[in-house]
Amino acid sequence: MRISRAIVMITLALLITAVGCTKQTAGTAESDPNKPPLTVSKDGFGIVAGFDNAPAKIEIYTEPQCNHCAALQADFGDQLAYYIAVGQLEVTYRPMTFLDEQTGGYSGQVSNALFLATEKAGTSAVKATGTEFQRFVQDVWAHQRPGGTPPTGDELQSMARKSGIPEPVAQYIKGGGSAVNVKAMDDANFEFLYQIDNENMGTPTVYDLGKGERIDIFDNDWLTKLTQS
């Protein structure tokens, strides 16, 4: 019998401390085609950073309030940015919001900001790159406030600027418009994660799309091995 979503979420909440955190520039400027692109996945609920022809492709399931997700970014964020930049890695981020007490809470607002970062700014063609987005993720998770107030629009804009995201896009992020249906996103990404491992659904989960298997992120050399295999 399939375990219900509610039961799994309750179990994740109880185990969280033990095993993890279970859109103005005038003109027609365009992104440099030699820089890693940033797009939304075909299903609409993931954010893809990197070249489509990268030899290594992974998904990262992450929760904006998960301290273990913050540790992953602290430990491997720079490497992720490097491998995305040189074309060796494509990363699909799949945000989850199970630590929110209600839809549209802290994690929902941060998740929406991530999708705002993928947008073209207004009528211009200015977009963020995959590398800039990875830096943005690192900074957002480095300044997380689990259980506290979500980052303000000004704070998100500042982090986006620091990450190299173009100013028009940083302003778009600050605006906070709706870029994704957060509940539908969480439901879809939960189902994807359930299919990967229905017994250990904590975050962060890193999934190797090439081999179709979960990656052991407790191996300090997992990313080096992945990009060199």
PLY file of the C-alpha trace (Angstrom):
ply
format ascii 1.0
element vertex 229
property float x
property float y
property float z
element edge 226
property int vertex1
property int vertex2
end_header
0.00 0.00 0.00
1.36 3.44 -0.90
2.24 5.63 2.04
0.12 8.80 2.11
1.76 12.19 1.56
0.60 13.44 4.93
2.16 10.53 6.80
5.47 10.97 4.98
5.55 14.70 5.74
4.86 14.11 9.42
7.65 11.54 9.52
10.02 13.94 7.82
9.24 16.66 10.34
9.96 14.34 13.24
13.26 13.16 11.77
14.50 16.51 10.51
17.15 17.12 13.17
18.44 13.58 13.01
18.74 12.77 9.33
18.33 16.03 7.42
15.70 18.41 6.13
13.55 15.68 5.10
12.13 39.93 -13.03
15.48 48.57 -16.34
17.48 48.28 -19.18
16.63 49.94 -22.49
17.45 48.31 -25.79
17.58 44.68 -26.88
20.53 43.25 -24.97
20.83 39.48 -25.14
22.57 36.90 -22.99
25.98 35.73 -24.15
25.36 32.38 -25.91
28.71 31.15 -24.59
27.52 31.43 -21.02
25.57 28.60 -19.38
21.85 29.20 -19.83
19.17 29.32 -17.17
15.76 27.87 -17.98
12.70 26.29 -16.41
12.38 22.52 -16.79
9.82 21.15 -19.26
7.49 20.12 -16.45
7.58 23.70 -15.11
8.67 22.88 -11.56
12.47 22.74 -11.81
15.13 25.36 -12.59
17.84 24.21 -14.99
21.30 25.79 -14.78
23.85 24.78 -17.38
24.32 23.64 -20.96
21.98 20.96 -22.27
24.93 19.02 -23.71
26.78 18.86 -20.39
28.04 15.29 -19.85
26.85 15.20 -16.24
23.28 16.06 -15.27
21.86 16.10 -11.76
18.76 17.14 -9.87
19.00 18.75 -6.44
15.94 18.52 -4.21
16.24 21.32 -1.69
14.18 23.13 0.96
14.88 26.83 1.64
14.77 26.34 5.43
16.78 23.10 5.49
20.11 23.61 7.27
21.54 20.49 5.62
20.77 22.07 2.24
22.68 25.15 3.38
25.61 22.92 4.32
25.57 21.33 0.87
25.83 24.77 -0.73
28.57 25.85 1.66
30.59 22.72 0.95
30.01 22.26 -2.78
28.47 25.48 -4.12
31.70 26.85 -5.58
32.40 23.54 -7.32
28.86 23.42 -8.70
29.29 26.95 -10.09
32.63 26.03 -11.68
31.42 22.86 -13.38
28.29 24.66 -14.62
30.47 27.48 -16.04
32.85 25.19 -17.93
30.04 23.08 -19.40
30.66 19.87 -17.50
27.50 19.95 -15.40
23.81 20.76 -15.76
21.91 21.17 -12.49
18.14 21.09 -12.11
17.02 22.57 -8.82
13.71 21.24 -7.52
12.54 23.32 -4.53
10.30 21.84 -1.88
8.31 23.58 0.86
7.45 20.93 3.47
8.90 23.07 6.28
6.30 25.79 5.69
3.38 25.81 8.09
1.15 27.13 5.29
1.33 27.56 1.52
3.25 30.67 0.53
5.32 30.83 3.71
9.08 31.29 3.97
10.03 28.39 1.71
7.29 29.19 -0.78
8.42 32.79 -1.11
12.07 31.82 -1.60
11.10 29.15 -4.13
9.09 31.72 -6.07
12.10 34.07 -6.05
14.22 31.34 -7.63
11.75 31.05 -10.50
11.65 34.85 -10.83
15.41 34.69 -11.44
14.80 32.69 -14.62
12.60 35.38 -16.19
13.51 37.92 -18.84
13.35 41.36 -17.24
10.27 43.12 -18.55
10.38 43.65 -22.31
14.17 43.33 -22.48
16.03 40.14 -23.32
18.30 40.39 -20.30
18.51 37.10 -18.42
20.61 35.60 -15.67
23.06 32.82 -16.52
23.25 29.40 -14.96
26.42 30.31 -13.09
24.88 33.49 -11.68
21.87 31.53 -10.54
24.05 29.00 -8.75
25.78 31.86 -6.90
22.36 33.24 -6.00
21.31 29.89 -4.54
24.49 29.79 -2.47
23.89 33.25 -1.05
20.20 32.70 -0.31
20.89 29.47 1.57
23.85 31.06 3.37
21.48 33.68 4.80
18.57 31.41 5.63
16.51 31.98 8.77
14.73 28.68 9.43
11.46 29.27 11.23
11.97 33.02 11.01
10.93 35.73 8.60
11.65 35.15 4.90
14.13 37.44 3.14
12.64 40.73 2.03
12.53 41.89 -1.56
15.41 44.26 -0.86
17.47 41.44 0.64
16.79 39.15 -2.30
17.70 41.94 -4.72
20.97 42.53 -2.86
21.86 38.85 -2.95
21.00 38.67 -6.66
23.25 41.67 -7.39
26.08 40.15 -5.38
25.70 36.95 -7.38
26.13 38.82 -10.68
22.52 38.60 -11.76
21.73 41.54 -14.09
20.15 44.52 -12.38
16.85 44.35 -14.33
16.40 40.74 -13.20
17.42 41.59 -9.65
14.72 44.28 -9.62
12.25 41.75 -10.96
13.11 39.41 -8.08
12.57 42.24 -5.63
9.11 42.87 -7.06
8.00 39.47 -5.87
5.44 38.71 -8.56
4.14 35.18 -8.92
6.43 33.03 -11.07
5.26 29.54 -10.12
2.29 27.83 -8.49
4.06 26.93 -5.26
1.62 24.24 -4.16
1.65 22.52 -7.55
5.46 22.76 -7.56
5.76 21.17 -4.14
3.31 18.39 -5.02
5.11 17.59 -8.28
8.60 17.63 -6.79
7.41 15.52 -3.89
6.19 12.90 -6.38
9.50 12.98 -8.27
11.40 12.52 -5.03
9.06 9.73 -3.95
9.89 7.86 -7.15
13.61 8.19 -6.44
13.48 6.86 -2.89
10.17 6.43 -1.09
11.85 5.42 2.16
14.36 8.24 2.59
12.86 11.44 1.24
14.92 14.00 3.10
16.61 17.03 1.61
19.07 17.64 0.20
18.77 14.78 -2.28
21.08 14.79 -5.30
20.04 12.53 -8.16
22.23 11.47 -11.08
19.98 11.72 -14.15
22.51 9.87 -16.30
22.81 6.79 -14.13
19.34 7.04 -12.64
20.55 6.78 -9.08
20.82 8.79 -5.90
24.28 10.22 -5.18
26.05 9.72 -1.86
26.73 13.35 -0.91
28.52 12.24 2.23
31.41 11.24 -0.04
33.49 14.43 -0.14
34.61 13.61 -3.69
31.16 12.88 -5.15
31.11 15.92 -7.42
34.64 15.38 -8.70
33.86 11.73 -9.42
30.62 12.67 -11.17
32.24 15.19 -13.53
35.25 13.02 -14.31
33.45 9.73 -14.94
0 1
1 2
2 3
3 4
4 5
5 6
6 7
7 8
8 9
9 10
10 11
11 12
12 13
13 14
14 15
15 16
16 17
17 18
18 19
19 20
20 21
23 24
24 25
25 26
26 27
27 28
28 29
29 30
30 31
31 32
32 33
33 34
34 35
35 36
36 37
37 38
38 39
39 40
40 41
41 42
42 43
43 44
44 45
45 46
46 47
47 48
48 49
49 50
50 51
51 52
52 53
53 54
54 55
55 56
56 57
57 58
58 59
59 60
60 61
61 62
62 63
63 64
64 65
65 66
66 67
67 68
68 69
69 70
70 71
71 72
72 73
73 74
74 75
75 76
76 77
77 78
78 79
79 80
80 81
81 82
82 83
83 84
84 85
85 86
86 87
87 88
88 89
89 90
90 91
91 92
92 93
93 94
94 95
95 96
96 97
97 98
98 99
99 100
100 101
101 102
102 103
103 104
104 105
105 106
106 107
107 108
108 109
109 110
110 111
111 112
112 113
113 114
114 115
115 116
116 117
117 118
118 119
119 120
120 121
121 122
122 123
123 124
124 125
125 126
126 127
127 128
128 129
129 130
130 131
131 132
132 133
133 134
134 135
135 136
136 137
137 138
138 139
139 140
140 141
141 142
142 143
143 144
144 145
145 146
146 147
147 148
148 149
149 150
150 151
151 152
152 153
153 154
154 155
155 156
156 157
157 158
158 159
159 160
160 161
161 162
162 163
163 164
164 165
165 166
166 167
167 168
168 169
169 170
170 171
171 172
172 173
173 174
174 175
175 176
176 177
177 178
178 179
179 180
180 181
181 182
182 183
183 184
184 185
185 186
186 187
187 188
188 189
189 190
190 191
191 192
192 193
193 194
194 195
195 196
196 197
197 198
198 199
199 200
200 201
201 202
202 203
203 204
204 205
205 206
206 207
207 208
208 209
209 210
210 211
211 212
212 213
213 214
214 215
215 216
216 217
217 218
218 219
219 220
220 221
221 222
222 223
223 224
224 225
225 226
226 227
227 228
